[in-house]
């Protein structure tokens, strides 16, 4: 083991490796920060480029994109209130309010360092515990997935502080929208209005763009008549000054990392859920939960640590079992196979040189996006000084291009605009939008896994109910769900009383 | 006067048309060719398409640019190919039998199989029967005997619904007179994972999707749905061999190149030649081998014949998929 570790670390001294990581990280930061360009797309488009590179170099580049793009969605989420990727939706809840309050630099620095810490802890888990953790992922069957999705949905309570009813309505709306498209088990078309673009369901990235950028554009246009920009100075404080603040949140960092890693190990759940669950846990554990949603640093830290910790987690079942956990790792699997490597135990023995260099390159990627992201943000910060009359058309153009670029489909632009109209209505009525995203992300998972759980027992509801209370992971999840709901109700009652 | 003008114009148009057509035949292709892929970047189809696109450039003399038109289980991309201009600069990567299944299972699909002009088949990925290493089923006969004793009770999982894998299952059920409980998964990976996790009696992944698990000893293959044993797994019998009954292997996933109908014969010949050449290119073959792409070349005629045969055969199974 020790010699493998040394070998992996030594490979980083290879200039080709360093160059690959730098290229991957720079590309990843840009891809992640632009709404509509996703990590999956970035990795997929680079795979042909990596054909001609030695395997460890090619994989280091892909790993760099994966880590960096998962992080950099936070930049646009904080500065523009538009999530660059779905992983940064929870970051936005506090990141944007903090930026609006005149501290965009602090918000971005917090997000950057927290992402790096989450990423590094998860790579450590990958390095040291991969085989043990992989067995855990196999014990996750359909009933477990169903309950995990249900638990994720309870997070809605945290996303809608002070407006519980509105939050629940938004969450329900998300769940309803998630039923559009082909039924996951039978193939029946539902609510597709005969539009092929809706057959696979309402596209998540396209809806995110609409939901957040259109209301922002409308708001900017309205302000354009009255102002020439915010008149705020650019936040020029040193990014390093957030470090003591971050270090005072050791527990939050650790908890969020662990949550992210667990979510990553369970294939098929994804980075955004890691961020949501970590945010929820931080809020519940916080001494000042009422500050969440208004620019709480704990919220930004939890979400960013959590979503980047998913990256290392997803690589565990990928490298040990060959099971990809999300679209990016599915593409990465293709990239690994193209180099003639087969996931499994031999990846850690026969091909240990490639595998350990790849893992060590991930440490480097997670460190390197700190300067790259902060540098990009340094210029990005000026966005707040751009007059609304100029910024609005730019955002609108990016939104349209982003929606189109997803699948090269003009119909998706219309879907984006329709969801945008919905988002504008929600923003105008002060209905929180994050629960809708959560419903959309988890609705499909919950419904599909419930149907699959029932199909596995041939429709016998009694047998399914018995599984829920006899399988150990199911029991843990049921306890967590119950706790979350009861806690949510108690918290809501207390808040209502306080208001009265 | 007007008549003269008209005829002059007509003549001019004719000349321009000929002038435009002449170099097209001789120098084709004179600019990059777009290849529509009906699935999203990074999937199995896309990776295969990008690999061949990279290596065919040398034989084509122009770049082959992959354009992903993903969505609706391939319908969006296939429809885009069917309605593309047959000028030789837009071709597509098509998946058989998906292209047939989409057409037969849905209402209002805006293409016909006759809208496509097959050029070459590149890949043939058979469906395999896989069980976990610790499964009690040592042979296909064991699995079938248990299925006969417990009709409709054994769970069998695969990518789905309405996929080529499910098609292969219903074909086999009919031929072998057994009844499994089919459970659809969101892709081959999750179905394989559920097999390893003990949720399924067996699963029906594509051969390429099972390779790494078979090599690591976690999965055991009981049979391959194919006419001949697969070079990837020479020790695994074909299903027909193991069951003693002929089972049609129409569920095998094929990936090939097609153009929209109406391509000029000279252009078609250029494309056919380029794809035939790349399938013998040692560099491409080495790359495909290391990436685990199961190659199977068919020329335009063979590929077209396979598609017509598959199209006719599917009619008797399509009801079973609904």
Interface residues (C-beta under 8 A of the other chain):
Chain A: X40 X41 X43 X44 X45 X47 X48 X51 X137 X138 X139 X140 X141 X142 X182 X183 X184 X185 X186 X187 X189 X194 X196 X197 X199 X200 X267 X268 X317 X321 X322 X323 X324 X327 X330 X331 X333 X334 X337 X338 X339 X340 X342 X343 X344 X345 X346 X407 X408 X409 X448 X452 X455 X456 X458
Chain B: X40 X41 X42 X43 X44 X46 X47 X50 X51 X53 X54 X67 X68 X69 X70 X71 X72 X73 X75 X76 X79 X105 X106 X108 X152 X153 X155 X160 X161 X162 X181 X183 X184 X185 X186 X187 X189 X190 X192 X193 X194 X196 X197 X199 X200 X211 X212 X213 X215 X216 X218 X287 X289 X290 X291 X292 X321 X322
